[in-house]
Amino acid sequence: MLVTGRVQNVWFRASTAKAAARAGVDGWVRNLPDGRVEAVLEGTRAAVDEAIEFCSRGPELARVDHIEVIEESPEGLAGFKIR
């Protein structure tokens, strides 16, 4: 998933990690040099959808303009990391 908007320096990664943990999603999230945030989410469809729903809003200080969701084969990740 690629998230565009005001998504860096607004606690987006930490908030995403908390939302992923609540939903039971594994994966990771990181800032990209171009100002976007990239996240990989693995889990049940319902859990991943819940995490994507959070990311479509982001934390209070964020402004999400666009989310691009790219479906890929699972990597078998364990836990959720901020990169």
C-alpha positions in Angstrom: 0.0 0.0 0.0 1.2 3.5 -0.9 -0.3 6.4 1.0 0.0 10.0 -0.4 -0.7 13.2 1.4 0.5 14.8 4.6 1.7 11.4 6.0 5.2 12.0 7.3 6.1 13.7 10.6 2.5 13.2 11.8 2.9 9.9 13.7 1.5 7.9 10.7 3.9 5.0 11.0 3.4 4.6 14.7 -0.4 4.9 14.4 -0.4 2.4 11.6 1.6 -0.1 13.7 -0.9 0.3 16.5 -3.9 -0.2 14.2 -2.2 -3.2 12.6 -1.7 -4.8 16.1 -5.3 -4.2 17.0 -6.5 -5.8 13.8 -4.1 -8.7 14.0 -2.1 -7.8 10.9 1.6 -8.6 10.3 3.9 -6.6 8.1 5.8 -3.3 8.1 5.5 0.4 7.4 8.1 3.0 6.3 8.5 6.5 5.0 9.6 6.9 1.3 11.9 9.7 0.2 9.2 11.2 -2.0 7.0 11.9 1.0 4.7 8.9 0.8 4.3 6.1 3.3 4.6 2.5 2.1 3.1 -0.4 4.1 2.9 -4.2 3.7 0.0 -5.8 5.4 -0.6 -9.5 5.8 -3.5 -11.3 7.6 -7.1 -12.3 7.0 -9.0 -10.2 4.5 -11.1 -8.7 7.3 -8.0 -7.7 9.3 -6.2 -6.2 6.4 -9.3 -4.3 5.4 -9.5 -2.9 8.9 -5.9 -1.7 8.7 -6.5 -0.2 5.3 -9.5 1.6 6.6 -7.4 3.2 9.3 -4.8 4.2 6.8 -7.4 5.9 4.6 -7.9 8.3 7.5 -4.6 8.2 9.3 -3.9 9.8 12.7 -5.3 13.2 13.7 -2.6 15.4 12.2 -2.4 13.5 8.9 -4.2 14.3 5.6 -4.6 11.3 3.3 -5.1 12.3 -0.3 -4.8 8.9 -1.9 -4.1 5.2 -1.2 -2.9 2.8 -3.7 -3.5 -0.8 -2.7 -1.4 -3.4 -4.6 -2.2 -7.1 -3.9 0.8 -9.4 -3.7 1.4 -12.9 -2.6 2.0 -13.2 1.2 5.6 -13.2 2.3 4.9 -15.0 5.6 5.8 -12.0 7.8 5.6 -12.2 11.6 4.8 -9.2 13.8 4.6 -5.6 12.6 7.7 -3.4 12.2 8.3 0.3 11.7 11.2 0.6 9.2 
